[in-house]
């Protein structure tokens, strides 16, 4: 059972909390791809700090399958967190915009996952090679791929990753 207080808000109410026209376009693209595929979206209010100040936007959770969100979008800071289940996405980083590629390559490993020797301890990690260098990134949403400062040329890359996730997970989706 989730401890989040889920809200029943409209797409317009969510969009109205986003100031930047490009961020509105990115959000509309996310809604379009998820809703057109009949996928779940959940929303909660974003309060700061410690819920003492009034509403500052929404946190929107986009699900492809099960209880693990694929995208978490914070409309106040306009930050996107991305979970990649289709590991083949990591093999085609050169196909993506520089912002998206750099967000993946520079993602910090989870601070709670590695032991003192820096070895990850079990709940999964992304291990991939890009241009001859090995990368190890946490698979959970605690620090994984956080994308900010997006521009219009990042939209196609982000939607391509989402479409790959949907295609990868769709054979296993329970309708």
VEXTOR-954746 format. One record per residue: residue number from 1; residue in three letters; x, y, z of N, C-alpha, C in turn. Coordinates in steps of 0.001 Angstrom, whole numbers, plus 500000, padded with zeros to 6 digits. Layout:
<r NUM "ala" <X Y Z> <X Y Z> <X Y Z>>
...
end
This chain:
<r 1 "unk" <500841 498820 500000> <500000 500000 500000> <500883 501239 500000>>
<r 2 "unk" <500634 502147 499115> <501445 503343 498964> <501138 504347 500061>>
<r 3 "unk" <502191 505034 500515> <501990 506077 501513> <501727 507432 500858>>
<r 4 "unk" <501784 507484 499547> <501513 508734 498840> <500027 509045 498842>>
<r 5 "unk" <499710 510312 498888> <498335 510772 498790> <498088 511111 497317>>
<r 6 "unk" <497560 510158 496568> <497329 510347 495137> <496168 511306 494916>>
<r 7 "unk" <496305 512142 493904> <495285 513136 493587> <494609 512820 492264>>
<r 8 "unk" <493397 513249 492134> <492682 513138 490874> <492683 514527 490236>>
<r 9 "unk" <493727 514823 489474> <493856 516124 488821> <493897 515915 487314>>
<r 10 "unk" <493516 516943 486600> <493500 516847 485144> <494875 517172 484569>>
<r 11 "unk" <495047 516768 483333> <496281 517091 482625> <496452 518613 482555>>
<r 12 "unk" <495361 519343 482353> <495421 520806 482287> <495887 521402 483615>>
<r 13 "unk" <495392 520870 484736> <495825 521372 486039> <497326 521169 486233>>
<r 14 "unk" <497815 520042 485781> <499251 519766 485876> <500020 520718 484968>>
<r 15 "unk" <499556 520861 483736> <500232 521732 482772> <500247 523181 483245>>
<r 16 "unk" <499215 523610 483948> <499131 524994 484423> <500195 525319 485473>>
<r 17 "unk" <500816 524323 486087> <501867 524573 487080> <503247 524690 486441>>
<r 18 "unk" <503330 524493 485138> <504605 524548 484407> <504676 525883 483678>>
<r 19 "unk" <505745 526635 483909> <505858 527961 483316> <506448 527955 481912>>
<r 20 "unk" <507493 527211 481697> <508227 527250 480433> <507442 526584 479300>>
<r 21 "unk" <507331 527248 478151> <506647 526628 476999> <507302 525316 476552>>
<r 22 "unk" <508627 525235 476608> <509289 523988 476194> <509004 522873 477198>>
<r 23 "unk" <508964 523200 478494> <508638 522184 479502> <507198 521723 479368>>
<r 24 "unk" <506312 522635 478984> <504918 522246 478704> <504865 521287 477522>>
<r 25 "unk" <505665 521562 476495> <505689 520698 475308> <506229 519307 475655>>
<r 26 "unk" <507261 519257 476476> <507820 517976 476914> <506778 517193 477701>>
<r 27 "unk" <506110 517860 478629> <505091 517206 479452> <503929 516721 478594>>
<r 28 "unk" <503492 517537 477651> <502400 517126 476754> <502812 515896 475951>>
<r 29 "unk" <504068 515839 475521> <504559 514675 474777> <504544 513418 475645>>
<r 30 "unk" <504930 513560 476913> <504894 512418 477832> <503461 511939 478047>>
<r 31 "unk" <502560 512877 478315> <501155 512502 478484> <500642 511805 477230>>
<r 32 "unk" <500958 512339 476079> <500474 511771 474825> <500924 510326 474652>>
<r 33 "unk" <502201 510050 474847> <502695 508689 474618> <502137 507714 475654>>
<r 34 "unk" <502004 508134 476893> <501483 507218 477907> <499982 507000 477753>>
<r 35 "unk" <499235 508067 477573> <497780 507930 477442> <497387 507219 476151>>
<r 36 "unk" <498097 507479 475054> <497759 506815 473792> <498052 505315 473842>>
<r 37 "unk" <498900 504893 474771> <499184 503474 474951> <498395 502866 476105>>
<r 38 "unk" <497462 503637 476673> <496619 503133 477752> <497372 502832 479031>>
<r 39 "unk" <498449 503571 479306> <499270 503314 480480> <498871 504213 481645>>
<r 40 "unk" <499251 503782 482850> <498850 504470 484083> <499700 505708 484349>>
<r 41 "unk" <499038 506704 484900> <499690 507914 485367> <499079 508242 486728>>
<r 42 "unk" <499917 508513 487720> <499450 508902 489044> <500092 510230 489407>>
<r 43 "unk" <499396 511008 490209> <499875 512346 490552> <499730 512587 492049>>
<r 44 "unk" <500708 513291 492587> <500617 513746 493975> <501064 515201 494027>>
<r 45 "unk" <500629 515898 495049> <501000 517304 495223> <502462 517395 495629>>
<r 46 "unk" <503101 518455 495194> <504494 518706 495569> <504515 519887 496532>>
<r 47 "unk" <504802 519585 497779> <504909 520612 498807> <506370 520716 499241>>
<r 48 "unk" <506799 521898 499681> <508181 522042 500128> <508247 523037 501263>>
<r 49 "unk" <509240 523055 502094> <509878 521823 502553> <508990 521152 503588>>
<r 50 "unk" <509096 519908 503675> <508362 519091 504651> <506873 519410 504703>>
<r 51 "unk" <506291 519677 503563> <504859 519919 503432> <504357 521128 504217>>
<r 52 "unk" <505240 522070 504576> <504831 523237 505356> <504394 524405 504478>>
<r 53 "unk" <504911 524465 503265> <504551 525535 502350> <503432 525072 501431>>
<r 54 "unk" <502743 526004 500782> <501641 525614 499905> <502120 524836 498675>>
<r 55 "unk" <501160 524323 497960> <501411 523534 496754> <502372 524253 495813>>
<r 56 "unk" <503376 523524 495346> <504351 524060 494404> <504365 523238 493121>>
<r 57 "unk" <503284 522698 492734> <503240 521882 491528> <502908 520441 491873>>
<r 58 "unk" <503237 519567 490956> <502898 518154 491112> <504097 517278 490807>>
<r 59 "unk" <504058 516092 491366> <504962 515036 490955> <504098 514016 490239>>
<r 60 "unk" <504457 513726 488995> <503664 512845 488150> <504466 511567 487921>>
<r 61 "unk" <503818 510428 488156> <504443 509115 488007> <503834 508443 486775>>
<r 62 "unk" <504675 508088 485835> <504250 507428 484597> <504698 505978 484666>>
<r 63 "unk" <503758 505049 484503> <504048 503615 484640> <503880 502894 483303>>
<r 64 "unk" <504844 502041 482977> <504677 501150 481831> <504130 499818 482322>>
<r 65 "unk" <504660 499347 483447> <504225 498051 483964> <504374 498013 485480>>
<r 66 "unk" <503417 497412 486136> <503522 497149 487562> <503642 498386 488419>>
<r 67 "unk" <504343 498224 489529> <504444 499309 490497> <505716 500126 490337>>
<r 68 "unk" <506553 499778 489372> <507785 500533 489161> <507568 501565 488070>>
<r 69 "unk" <507662 502829 488458> <507464 503900 487508> <508618 503953 486502>>
<r 70 "unk" <508291 504371 485294> <509294 504554 484259> <509798 505993 484269>>
<r 71 "unk" <508896 506918 484517> <509239 508339 484566> <508633 508934 485830>>
<r 72 "unk" <509408 509771 486504> <508879 510624 487555> <509174 512050 487104>>
<r 73 "unk" <508133 512857 487040> <508255 514239 486590> <507863 515176 487719>>
<r 74 "unk" <508756 516074 488093> <508452 517103 489074> <508210 518392 488310>>
<r 75 "unk" <507003 518949 488419> <506661 520121 487612> <507221 521422 488177>>
<r 76 "unk" <507567 521477 489455> <508086 522718 490028> <509539 522947 489612>>
<r 77 "unk" <510387 521961 489829> <511795 522061 489441> <512001 521660 487985>>
<r 78 "unk" <510989 521144 487391> <510992 520483 486100> <512203 519566 485965>>
<r 79 "unk" <512097 518503 486709> <513116 517460 486720> <512433 516156 486331>>
<r 80 "unk" <513094 515398 485483> <512581 514098 485058> <513547 513029 485545>>
<r 81 "unk" <513013 512001 486195> <513791 510822 486543> <513326 509695 485628>>
<r 82 "unk" <514270 508960 485107> <513995 507963 484085> <514529 506604 484510>>
<r 83 "unk" <513700 505588 484400> <514123 504197 484614> <514171 503522 483246>>
<r 84 "unk" <515268 502865 482963> <515428 502180 481686> <515494 500683 481947>>
<r 85 "unk" <514462 499953 481547> <514467 498496 481660> <515035 497833 480416>>
<r 86 "unk" <514856 498469 479276> <515353 497931 478012> <516822 498322 477876>>
<r 87 "unk" <517700 497400 478240> <519136 497687 478265> <519703 498013 476887>>
<r 88 "unk" <519020 497642 475817> <519524 497969 474476> <519539 499482 474245>>
<r 89 "unk" <518747 500220 475010> <518769 501684 474932> <520161 502211 475242>>
<r 90 "unk" <520841 501585 476183> <522174 502034 476581> <523219 501757 475506>>
<r 91 "unk" <522879 500899 474542> <523793 500606 473430> <523683 501624 472311>>
<r 92 "unk" <522692 502483 472355> <522487 503437 471264> <522508 504889 471739>>
<r 93 "unk" <523361 505167 472717> <523432 506514 473272> <523804 507568 472233>>
<r 94 "unk" <524602 507187 471247> <524981 508154 470205> <523785 508620 469387>>
<r 95 "unk" <522689 507884 469429> <521484 508273 468690> <520698 509376 469399>>
<r 96 "unk" <521026 509650 470658> <520245 510586 471455> <520894 511960 471541>>
<r 97 "unk" <520090 512933 471926> <520590 514300 472066> <521697 514345 473123>>
<r 98 "unk" <522496 515366 473053> <523614 515508 473993> <523131 515589 475440>>
<r 99 "unk" <522049 516321 475703> <521522 516422 477072> <521106 515069 477625>>
<r 100 "unk" <520383 514314 476831> <519911 512994 477283> <521100 512063 477489>>
<r 101 "unk" <522005 512012 476531> <523197 511158 476635> <524018 511535 477869>>
<r 102 "unk" <524259 512832 478087> <525056 513264 479240> <524358 512963 480563>>
<r 103 "unk" <523038 513076 480603> <522302 512752 481833> <522497 511284 482196>>
<r 104 "unk" <522535 510430 481201> <522743 509005 481448> <524191 508734 481848>>
<r 105 "unk" <525132 509312 481137> <526546 509047 481408> <527036 509657 482718>>
<r 106 "unk" <526481 510783 483115> <526957 511459 484329> <526098 511168 485553>>
<r 107 "unk" <525119 510297 485423> <524284 509947 486576> <525154 509396 487688>>
<r 108 "unk" <524910 509873 488891> <525690 509410 490041> <525212 508036 490471>>
<r 109 "unk" <526136 507182 490882> <525684 505899 491428> <524987 506131 492761>>
<r 110 "unk" <524107 505230 493115> <523366 505331 494365> <524330 505307 495545>>
<r 111 "unk" <524133 506203 496475> <525018 506274 497640> <524741 505154 498645>>
<r 112 "unk" <523560 504561 498594> <523218 503516 499551> <523544 502123 499041>>
<r 113 "unk" <523793 501992 497752> <523945 500665 497176> <525340 500059 497314>>
<r 114 "unk" <526407 500798 497002> <527723 500152 497082> <528186 500006 498527>>
<r 115 "unk" <528940 498953 498767> <529516 498791 500099> <530771 499663 500206>>
<r 116 "unk" <531511 499520 501290> <532688 500383 501507> <533739 500252 500410>>
<r 117 "unk" <533776 499130 499768> <534737 498921 498689> <534215 499454 497350>>
<r 118 "unk" <533012 500028 497367> <532448 500579 496144> <531754 499552 495272>>
<r 119 "unk" <531507 498376 495812> <530868 497311 495051> <529362 497360 495305>>
<r 120 "unk" <528600 497322 494235> <527150 497331 494371> <526690 496017 494998>>
<r 121 "unk" <525634 496090 495793> <525289 494946 496630> <523910 494372 496395>>
<r 122 "unk" <523449 494297 495181> <522334 493418 494988> <521072 493871 494342>>
<r 123 "unk" <520600 495079 494495> <519285 495339 493948> <519324 495718 492479>>
<r 124 "unk" <520422 495628 491872> <520503 495814 490430> <521228 497084 490052>>
<r 125 "unk" <521919 497004 488968> <522606 498170 488458> <522690 498064 486942>>
<r 126 "unk" <522843 499208 486332> <523103 499263 484909> <524617 499170 484731>>
<r 127 "unk" <525061 498204 483967> <526480 498115 483611> <526526 498139 482095>>
<r 128 "unk" <527209 499133 481544> <527305 499234 480093> <528606 499911 479723>>
<r 129 "unk" <528997 499721 478488> <530222 500316 477966> <529842 501328 476904>>
<r 130 "unk" <530451 502486 477000> <530231 503530 476012> <531593 504077 475606>>
<r 131 "unk" <531898 503954 474337> <533190 504385 473776> <534361 503826 474578>>
<r 132 "unk" <534282 502535 474901> <535373 501840 475563> <535454 502022 477072>>
<r 133 "unk" <534585 502804 477658> <534602 503027 479105> <533393 502346 479735>>
<r 134 "unk" <533628 501631 480845> <532536 500971 481543> <531856 501946 482496>>
<r 135 "unk" <530536 501891 482504> <529713 502712 483393> <528886 501786 484261>>
<r 136 "unk" <528751 502157 485525> <527935 501406 486480> <527002 502405 487146>>
<r 137 "unk" <525714 502234 486927> <524718 503166 487447> <523659 502397 488217>>
<r 138 "unk" <523105 503024 489224> <522076 502408 490052> <520788 502226 489251>>
<r 139 "unk" <520117 501118 489457> <518900 500812 488718> <517645 501363 489399>>
<r 140 "unk" <517729 501710 490670> <516538 502221 491343> <516406 503724 491098>>
<r 141 "unk" <515268 504286 491456> <515001 505683 491165> <515670 506643 492153>>
<r 142 "unk" <516394 506150 493135> <516968 507057 494140> <517923 508072 493522>>
<r 143 "unk" <518788 507651 492642> <519683 508618 491987> <519810 508356 490505>>
<r 144 "unk" <519044 507461 489954> <519347 507098 488578> <519169 508265 487633>>
<r 145 "unk" <518761 508128 486464> <518903 509133 485424> <517977 510331 485652>>
<r 146 "unk" <518561 511421 486140> <517825 512651 486384> <518151 513617 485253>>
<r 147 "unk" <517115 514086 484602> <517291 514928 483423> <516663 516281 483701>>
<r 148 "unk" <517464 517331 483556> <516981 518693 483754> <517471 519564 482598>>
<r 149 "unk" <516970 520779 482553> <517391 521751 481545> <517245 521215 480123>>
<r 150 "unk" <516102 520624 479873> <515831 520064 478549> <515477 521167 477564>>
<r 151 "unk" <515748 520887 476314> <515338 521810 475264> <514560 521032 474212>>
<r 152 "unk" <514104 521720 473217> <513213 521099 472230> <513858 519926 471506>>
<r 153 "unk" <515168 519978 471275> <515810 518871 470551> <515952 517617 471414>>
<r 154 "unk" <515634 517702 472703> <515680 516526 473584> <514388 515722 473561>>
<r 155 "unk" <513314 516317 473080> <512004 515666 473140> <512005 514354 472365>>
<r 156 "unk" <512499 514363 471141> <512501 513132 470336> <513308 512026 470994>>
<r 157 "unk" <514448 512377 471596> <515268 511368 472275> <514532 510771 473464>>
<r 158 "unk" <513914 511627 474266> <513187 511157 475436> <512017 510261 475029>>
<r 159 "unk" <511271 510681 474043> <510122 509888 473589> <510582 508585 472948>>
<r 160 "unk" <511703 508597 472249> <512240 507357 471678> <512572 506352 472784>>
<r 161 "unk" <513198 506826 473855> <513506 505938 474981> <512217 505381 475572>>
<r 162 "unk" <511219 506227 475756> <509934 505783 476317> <509278 504753 475398>>
<r 163 "unk" <509278 505020 474104> <508689 504059 473161> <509422 502727 473188>>
<r 164 "unk" <510751 502742 473352> <511501 501489 473489> <511106 500754 474767>>
<r 165 "unk" <510871 501508 475829> <510427 500892 477087> <509056 500241 476914>>
<r 166 "unk" <508168 500929 476258> <506821 500394 476039> <506892 499139 475177>>
<r 167 "unk" <507654 499183 474094> <507800 498013 473214> <508430 496844 473954>>
<r 168 "unk" <509396 497130 474805> <510095 496097 475557> <509174 495439 476582>>
<r 169 "unk" <508349 496256 477225> <507498 495747 478294> <506144 495258 477812>>
<r 170 "unk" <505702 495716 476656> <504341 495438 476198> <504006 493944 476100>>
<r 171 "unk" <504902 493080 475616> <504526 491655 475563> <504190 491083 476941>>
<r 172 "unk" <504725 491729 477988> <504495 491235 479342> <503387 491982 480080>>
<r 173 "unk" <502825 492980 479443> <501787 493756 480122> <500517 492936 480294>>
<r 174 "unk" <499928 493054 481449> <498662 492382 481720> <497572 493413 481512>>
<r 175 "unk" <496685 493161 480603> <495602 494107 480288> <494397 493794 481130>>
end
